[in-house]
Amino acid sequence: MNTVRIANGQAFWGDSPAAPVAQVRGGDIDYLTLDYLAEITMSVLRKQYERDPDAGYARDFVDLMSEIMQECIERNIKVVANAGGVNPQGCAQALLDVAASKGISGLRVGVVTGDDIMAQLDDLESEGVPLQNLDTGTSFDEVRDRIASANAYLGAEPIARALADGANVVITGRCTDPGLVLGPLVHEFGWQWDDWDLLAAGTVAGHTIECGAQASGGNFQGGWRTMDDLAHVGYPIVEVSAEGTFVVTKHPGTGGAVTTATVTEQLLYELGDPATYLSPEVTADFTALQVQEVGPDRVEVTGARGRPPTDSLKVSMAYPDGFQGAAMITYAWPDAIAKAELADSVLRTRLKDLGLPLRAIRTDLVGYNSVHGRVVPPAGSDQSEVVLRVSIWADDPDTVSRFAAEIAPLVMG
């Protein structure tokens, strides 16, 4: 196979359920990748699993697959999804049960496990592995007793192995987003795990489509007014060659657009050091990438460079840390902002008088400064309306309830 066509059909849990169906039925693809797991999603799924050991995965995935499973098998479209959440084996069993109930044969499900490291935390700490918060430097010891989940970001290697073993659906738990694409490429092309430039190219390809329609005109800041038919936006597809170059495209007749601008904007998404994009398989260098249009809705990306990965994996941990509450009130012209600011001052004074033990309180004027904050220029008096949003963080639910009781009186004074 000289070129592999890999389509993205989900960028997050809650993305359009129509997108994967459109990717399967809109034209030829070899793989369908589905990304369900944001960091907060793992916390939600962990709570579900604790209430029901048969839960803990993206149930939407099973519903989706019941619709397209037969077509995927008949057309040899392989599916790679991190829908397993904290219970990939339960997800796989649910999928097999649906296939059996519909009389579908030929389904071979590969399951990737091993990302859950809860049982290994003490051993890792005793071995001197530094388990500190990457952003704040908070020590692991400060939160050890509250850890609810701990998942390492696995990569492409177990996905490639599952495909080599004959799986036509691969379900993972926590893994890197680009790994969903790199795994199939390694499997199809026989790339070696020290082909650094090729691994980097596959990682860049995965990064390009991991956010779904964001690469094909959705959420596009550079020219969103020019995007046609976003109601039927086409999700992105990468056509990857064995040499590591790839073209970003979408199915004909779909909305949105694939341009150098949309692709470049996605390449910059969540990018820290562009010379050091870390993944389990490779450290990718984005600085020499060349992006050029080679046809309508066809953008070629070349120039990826790679070097060996680090000797550690990123881990996402979650722990309960208090309670939050939020309330909103709308104020209209005239003097909408002034009214909202007065209401905020009144509320804060009353909360202080009550002596509520708040860990934090935040005020946003939605429609004025909730996005850009302090850099917003001073407001005039002609704002048509603004929404006062006040949120708090506290250690106990009673404090949040008492805060909520102070909101309704603001409506009348």
C-alpha positions in Angstrom: 0.0 0.0 0.0 1.6 3.3 -1.1 -0.9 5.6 0.5 -3.1 5.2 3.6 -6.3 7.3 4.0 -7.1 7.9 7.6 -10.2 9.9 8.6 -11.1 11.5 11.9 -14.7 11.2 13.0 -14.6 12.5 16.6 -12.6 15.2 18.3 -14.0 14.7 21.8 -16.8 13.0 23.7 -19.9 14.8 22.5 -18.7 15.6 19.0 -21.2 15.3 16.1 -22.5 11.7 15.9 -23.2 12.3 12.2 -19.5 12.9 11.4 -18.2 9.3 11.6 -21.1 8.1 9.5 -20.4 10.8 6.9 -16.7 9.8 6.9 -17.5 6.1 6.2 -20.2 6.8 3.6 -18.7 9.9 1.9 -15.9 8.1 0.1 -13.0 5.7 0.3 -11.0 5.5 3.6 -8.8 2.9 5.1 -9.1 3.9 8.7 -11.6 5.8 10.9 -10.1 7.3 14.1 -12.3 8.5 16.9 -10.9 10.5 19.8 -13.2 10.7 22.9 -10.9 11.5 25.8 -10.1 14.9 27.1 -8.5 15.0 30.6 -11.8 15.9 32.3 -13.5 13.0 30.4 -11.4 10.5 32.3 -12.6 11.9 35.6 -16.2 11.7 34.4 -15.8 8.1 33.2 -14.0 7.1 36.5 -17.0 8.3 38.5 -19.3 6.3 36.2 -17.2 3.2 36.6 -17.2 3.5 40.4 -21.0 3.6 40.3 -21.3 0.8 37.8 -18.4 -1.5 36.9 -20.0 -2.2 33.5 -19.6 1.5 32.7 -16.6 3.8 32.4 -16.4 4.0 28.6 -17.9 6.2 25.9 -21.2 4.4 25.3 -21.8 6.7 22.3 -19.1 4.7 20.5 -21.0 1.5 20.8 -24.2 3.1 19.5 -22.3 4.6 16.6 -20.6 1.3 15.7 -23.9 -0.5 15.7 -24.8 1.8 12.7 -21.6 1.5 10.7 -20.1 -1.7 11.8 -21.3 -3.9 9.0 -20.2 -1.3 6.4 -16.8 -1.1 7.9 -16.3 -4.8 7.9 -17.5 -5.2 4.3 -15.3 -2.4 3.0 -12.3 -3.3 5.2 -12.4 0.0 7.1 -10.5 -0.4 10.3 -11.6 1.7 13.4 -9.2 2.9 16.0 -10.8 4.7 19.0 -9.8 5.6 22.6 -13.4 5.1 23.6 -12.4 2.6 26.2 -11.9 5.3 28.8 -11.2 3.6 32.2 -12.9 0.3 31.0 -11.7 -0.6 27.5 -12.5 -4.3 28.1 -16.0 -3.5 29.0 -16.3 -1.3 25.9 -15.0 -4.1 23.8 -17.5 -6.6 25.3 -20.4 -4.2 24.7 -19.4 -3.9 21.1 -19.1 -7.6 20.7 -22.6 -8.0 22.3 -24.1 -5.6 19.8 -22.4 -7.4 16.9 -23.8 -10.7 18.1 -27.3 -9.2 18.5 -27.3 -7.9 15.0 -25.9 -11.1 13.5 -22.7 -9.4 12.3 -19.7 -11.7 11.8 -16.1 -10.8 11.1 -15.6 -8.4 14.0 -12.2 -8.7 15.6 -11.7 -6.3 18.5 -8.2 -5.5 19.9 -8.1 -4.0 23.3 -5.2 -1.9 24.6 -4.8 -1.8 28.4 -2.0 -0.8 30.7 -2.6 2.9 30.9 -4.1 2.7 34.4 -1.2 2.9 36.8 -3.2 3.4 40.1 -1.8 0.1 41.5 1.8 1.1 40.6 1.9 4.6 42.2 3.5 3.6 45.4 6.2 1.5 43.6 6.9 4.4 41.2 7.3 6.8 44.1 9.6 4.4 46.0 11.7 4.0 42.9 12.3 7.7 42.8 10.1 8.6 39.8 9.3 12.3 40.2 5.5 12.6 40.3 5.1 16.3 40.3 2.4 18.5 38.7 3.9 19.8 35.4 2.2 23.2 35.8 2.4 24.0 39.5 5.2 21.7 40.8 2.8 20.4 43.5 4.3 17.3 45.1 2.5 14.0 44.7 2.6 13.5 48.4 0.3 16.4 48.9 -2.6 14.7 47.0 -1.7 11.0 47.3 -4.6 10.0 49.5 -7.1 11.7 47.2 -6.0 10.3 43.8 -9.0 8.9 42.1 -7.4 8.0 38.7 -3.9 7.9 37.2 -3.5 7.1 33.6 -0.3 7.1 31.5 -0.5 8.3 27.9 0.3 5.2 25.9 1.2 5.6 22.2 1.1 3.9 18.8 3.0 0.7 19.5 0.2 -1.3 21.2 -2.2 -0.1 18.5 0.1 -1.3 15.7 0.5 -4.7 17.5 -3.3 -5.1 17.8 -3.7 -4.4 14.0 -0.9 -6.9 13.3 -2.7 -9.5 15.3 -5.7 -9.1 13.0 -8.0 -6.6 14.8 -10.3 -4.5 12.6 -11.4 -2.5 15.6 -8.9 -1.3 18.2 -10.2 0.1 21.5 -7.8 1.9 23.9 -8.0 3.8 27.1 -5.8 6.8 27.7 -3.4 7.3 24.8 -1.9 10.1 22.8 -4.2 11.7 20.2 -1.6 11.3 17.4 -1.1 7.7 18.4 -4.5 6.8 16.9 -3.1 7.7 13.5 0.6 6.7 13.9 -0.3 3.2 15.0 -2.0 2.3 11.7 0.8 3.9 9.7 3.5 1.9 11.4 1.4 -1.2 10.8 0.7 -0.5 7.1 4.1 0.7 6.1 6.3 -1.4 8.4 8.0 1.6 9.7 10.6 0.8 12.4 10.5 2.3 15.9 13.8 4.1 15.2 12.7 5.7 11.9 12.6 9.0 13.7 11.6 11.2 10.7 8.8 8.8 9.6 7.5 8.5 13.2 7.5 12.3 13.4 5.6 12.6 10.1 3.0 10.2 11.4 2.7 12.1 14.6 2.3 15.4 12.8 -0.4 13.8 10.6 -2.2 12.6 13.7 -1.9 16.0 15.3 -3.4 17.6 12.2 -6.7 15.7 12.3 -7.1 15.0 16.0 -9.4 18.0 16.5 -11.8 17.0 13.8 -13.4 19.8 11.8 -11.0 22.4 13.3 -8.6 21.5 10.5 -11.3 21.8 7.8 -12.8 25.1 8.4 -14.6 24.7 11.8 -13.5 27.0 14.6 -11.4 28.8 12.1 -10.2 32.3 13.0 -8.3 33.3 9.9 -11.3 33.6 7.5 -14.4 32.0 9.0 -16.7 34.2 7.0 -15.4 32.5 3.8 -16.4 29.0 5.0 -19.2 27.5 3.0 -21.9 25.2 4.4 -20.5 24.7 7.9 -23.8 22.9 8.8 -22.4 20.0 6.8 -18.7 20.6 7.4 -16.4 17.8 6.2 -14.2 16.3 8.8 -10.5 15.9 7.8 -8.7 13.0 6.1 -5.0 12.5 5.8 -3.5 10.7 2.8 -0.1 9.5 4.1 2.6 8.1 1.9 5.2 5.5 2.9 7.8 8.2 2.7 6.0 10.3 5.4 4.6 13.1 3.3 0.9 13.6 3.6 -2.1 15.5 2.2 -4.9 16.8 4.3 -8.3 16.7 2.6 -12.0 16.0 3.1 -14.7 14.3 1.2 -16.0 16.0 -1.9 -19.3 17.9 -1.6 -18.9 18.6 2.1 -18.8 22.0 3.8 -15.9 23.9 5.2 -12.5 24.0 3.4 -9.0 22.6 3.7 -6.5 25.4 3.1 -3.0 26.2 4.2 -4.5 28.6 6.7 -6.9 26.0 8.3 -4.1 23.4 8.4 -1.5 25.8 9.8 -3.9 26.9 12.5 -4.5 23.3 13.6 -0.8 22.6 13.5 -0.3 25.4 16.0 -3.0 24.1 18.3 -1.8 23.2 21.8 1.8 23.5 20.5 4.4 24.4 23.1 7.9 24.2 21.9 7.5 23.5 18.1 11.0 21.9 18.0 10.1 19.5 20.9 6.7 17.9 20.5 6.8 15.0 22.9 5.2 11.6 22.3 5.9 8.1 23.5 7.5 7.1 20.2 9.4 10.2 19.1 10.2 13.8 19.7 8.8 15.6 16.7 10.2 18.9 15.3 7.6 21.1 13.6 10.0 23.9 12.8 10.8 22.8 9.2 7.3 21.9 8.2 6.2 23.1 4.7 2.5 23.5 4.1 1.3 24.1 0.5 -2.0 23.8 -1.4 -1.8 21.1 -4.1 -5.4 21.3 -5.2 -8.9 22.3 -4.1 -9.3 21.2 -0.5 -5.9 19.4 -0.7 -2.9 20.6 1.4 0.4 18.8 1.5 2.6 18.8 4.6 6.2 17.8 4.4 9.4 18.4 6.4 8.7 16.6 9.7 11.8 15.8 11.6 12.2 13.5 14.6 14.6 12.3 17.2 14.4 9.8 20.1 11.7 10.2 22.7 12.2 10.9 26.4 12.5 8.0 28.8 9.2 8.7 30.5 5.5 9.0 29.8 3.1 11.8 30.7 0.5 10.8 33.3 -2.9 12.3 33.9 -4.1 12.1 37.5 -7.4 13.3 38.9 -8.5 13.9 42.5 -11.4 15.5 44.2 -10.6 19.0 45.4 -13.7 20.7 46.8 -16.9 22.0 45.2 -17.8 24.7 42.7 -20.9 26.8 42.2 -21.8 29.4 39.6 -24.7 31.7 39.0 -25.6 34.2 36.2 -27.8 37.2 35.9 -28.4 39.3 32.8 -28.4 43.1 32.9 -29.7 45.2 30.0 -29.1 48.7 28.7 -28.8 51.4 29.9 -25.7 51.1 32.0 -25.7 47.3 31.7 -22.0 47.0 32.8 -22.4 49.4 35.7 -25.4 47.5 37.0 -23.6 44.2 36.8 -20.6 45.6 38.6 -22.8 47.0 41.4 -24.5 43.7 41.8 -21.2 41.9 42.0 -20.0 44.3 44.7 -23.3 43.8 46.7 -22.9 40.0 46.4 -19.3 40.0 47.5 -20.1 42.2 50.5 -22.9 39.9 51.6 -20.7 36.8 51.2 -18.0 38.5 53.3 -20.6 39.4 56.0 -21.6 35.8 56.1 -18.0 34.7 56.6 -18.3 32.0 54.0 -15.0 30.1 53.8 -14.4 30.5 50.0 -11.2 29.2 48.5 -11.7 31.4 45.5 -14.3 33.7 43.9 -14.3 34.9 40.3 -16.5 37.4 38.4 -16.9 37.6 34.6 -19.0 39.9 32.6 -20.0 37.7 29.7 -20.3 39.8 26.6 -17.6 42.2 27.9 -14.5 40.7 29.5 -15.0 37.0 30.1 -12.6 36.1 27.3 -10.0 38.8 27.2 -10.1 39.9 30.8 -8.1 42.9 31.9 -6.9 43.8 28.4 -10.5 44.8 27.4 -10.7 48.6 27.0 -13.0 50.5 29.3 -16.6 50.1 28.4 -18.9 52.8 27.3 -22.5 53.1 28.4 -24.1 51.7 25.2 -23.6 48.0 25.9 -26.9 46.5 25.1 -26.7 43.7 27.6 -24.2 41.8 29.8 -24.3 38.6 31.8 -22.9 38.7 35.3 -21.3 35.4 36.1 -20.0 34.7 39.6 -18.3 31.4 40.4 -16.9 30.1 43.7 -14.7 27.3 44.9 -15.2 25.9 48.4 -14.3 22.9 50.5 -17.9 21.7 51.3 -21.3 21.6 49.5 -23.0 23.6 52.2 -20.9 26.6 51.4 -21.9 26.4 47.8 -25.6 26.1 48.7 -25.3 29.2 51.0 -23.7 31.1 48.1 -26.6 30.0 45.8 -29.1 31.3 48.3 -27.6 34.8 47.9 -28.2 35.0 44.1 -32.0 35.2 43.9 -32.2 38.3 46.2 -30.0 40.2 43.7 -32.8 40.1 41.2 -34.9 42.4 43.3 -32.0 44.2 45.1 
